[in-house]
Amino acid sequence: MPNSYTITELAREFDITARAIRFYEDQGLLSPTREGAGGRNRVYTARDRIRLKLTLRGKRLGLTLSEIKSLVDMYETPKDTSAQMNRFLGVLAQHRETLEQQREDIEMALEEITAHEEECRRLLAGIAGAKAVP
């Protein structure tokens, strides 16, 4: 595994755009060094690669960027891993609660849609039946 990566290499590896990587950099999640004329070329370290991987994992879980940054930053300081894990568990529990509420809301909305569909079909059958009667 190389010690440095270009933005193109990371974008290809993680199947995201270079623009997304620059956005994560703007949010303070990544901090590449600059090389070349005028510092135009970003050089990402293995640390940046891991932070990007963790960021994308957090996004898949539906965490906000601020939650992701907070969690990723905790792993920079290996002081007390139990505190870090407890914080992560707290974030996951809160996110689980939000997702379960959303699932409940979706189920209710689907039930309402089903009821409306059935009512429309019933009304349409009544209209079709009324037209068929001479």
N, C-alpha and C positions, 0 to 999 in steps of 0.2 A: 504494500500500500504506500503510495507516494506521500511525501511530507507536505507538498503544496499542490494546489489545484487552481485552475483558471475558472472563471465564471461559466465558461462554456462546458467544461468538464463536469462541474457540479450540476448545471442545468440538465445536461444529458443523463447523468447518473440518476438524478431524482425525478426526471421527466417533468420539469417545471421550466418556466421561462427565466431568462436572465433578468428580466424586469422584476419578477417575483423575488429573486435573490437580492437585487438592489433595494427593493422595498424592505425586506427583512433587515438589511444592513441599515437603512434609514431608521428603522424601529429599534436599533441597538442590539439586535439578536446576533449579528455577525460583525466582525471587525477585521476585514482584510487589510493587509499592507498594500502599499502602492509602489509600483515599479515602472520603469520606462520613462520616456520623455514626458515631463510634466506630471508624472504619477498617474498616467492614464490607465495602466493595467492593474487590475485588482489581483492580488495573490492571496488565496485562502489557505489556511493551515488545516491540519487534521482536526484541531479544536473547532474551527469554523465548520468543518464538514459534520462533525458530531452534533454541534449546535443546530445546524440546518436539519439534520435527520430528526432530532428531538422536536424541533419546531414543527416539522411536517407531521410527525406523529401526534403532536398536540392538536394540530389543526384537524386531523382525521377524527380525533376524539371530540372535536367541537369546542375546544377551549379557546378563549380569547387570546389575542397576542399579549396582552398584559399578564394574563395568567401564565402563559407559556414562558414569557421572559422571566417572571418571578421564579418559576420552577427551574428553568435552565440556569439562571444565575445562582441558584442555591447549590448546584452541582459544581460550581467554580470553587467553592470553599468547602473542603472536606472536613470541616470542624465536627459537626454532629449529624451523622447520617440519619439517626432516628428522628431528629427534628425535621429533617428534609422529607423523610418518608411520611411522617405524620401530616405535614403540610400538603404533600401530594395526595394522601388519602382524603384529606379534607376537601381539596379541590375536586377530586373525583366524585366524592359523595354528593357535593353540591351540584355537580354537573349531571350526575345520575338522576337526582331529584328533578332537575329541570327537564331532562329528556323524558322521564316517566310522566311528568305533567303534560308535556307536549304530546306524548303518545295517547294519553287519556283524552286530550282535546281533539286529536285527530280521529279517534274512535267515535267520539260524540258527533263530530262533523260528518263522518261517513254514515252514521246512523241517520242523521238528518237528510243527507243526500238520498239515501235509500228510500226513506219515507216520501220524499218529494217525487222521486222517480216513480214509485208505485202509484202515487196519487195522479201524476200526469198520465200514466198508462191507463189507469182506471177511467179518467176523464176522456181520454182519446177513444177508449173502447166504447164508452157511452155515446160519444159523438158519432163514431162509425156506425153503431147500432141504430141510432136515430135516423141517419141518412139512408140506411138500408130499408127502413120501414116506409111503405108507400102511403 
